[in-house]
Amino acid sequence: MKDIFSKTVYFLIIIIALLGVINSPTALLLGFVYTIIFNNPFKESSHKAIHYFLKISVVGLGFGMFIKETLETSKEGLSLTIFFNTFNCNARFANNKTSKN
């Protein structure tokens, strides 16, 4: 009975976190509290996933941004990078043309 209850709570925490009802720090805290109260019912299969999710959550905590905002920012940054690289190449090309006699 306790095993079914711990699995139910485990999946409820995952669903609540994925739906965005709680933010990243709260989800991380809930995960810590869950591991103190219950044992992990999927210890063998979740070992690999824990490493990936921990890395993703640390990055999310560090930036404090949502995925959508991050992708929009990277699109804007990419266009600026392309523009300045093109400008830099053209400026160097023009400089080489005028400095060589």
C-alpha positions, 0 to 999 in steps of 0.5 A: 500500500505504501509503495502505491502511495509513494508512486502516486505522490511521485507522479503527482509531483512530476505532473505538477512540475511539468504543467508549470503549476510550480516554479523550478525552485519549488519543484526542486524542494519538493523533490528533496522533501519527497526523498526524505519522506519516501524511498524512490520507487524507480531507483534503478530506472531513474538514476540516468534521468536524474543526472539530466534533469538536475543539469537542466534544472540548474541551468533553468535556475541560473538563468531564471528563464522559461524555454520560450524566452530562451529560444526567442533570445537566442534567435535575436542573438543569432541575427546580431552575430551574423550581422556583426560577423558579416560587417567585420569580414567586409571591414577587414576586406576593405581594409586589406584592399586599401592598405595593399598597393 
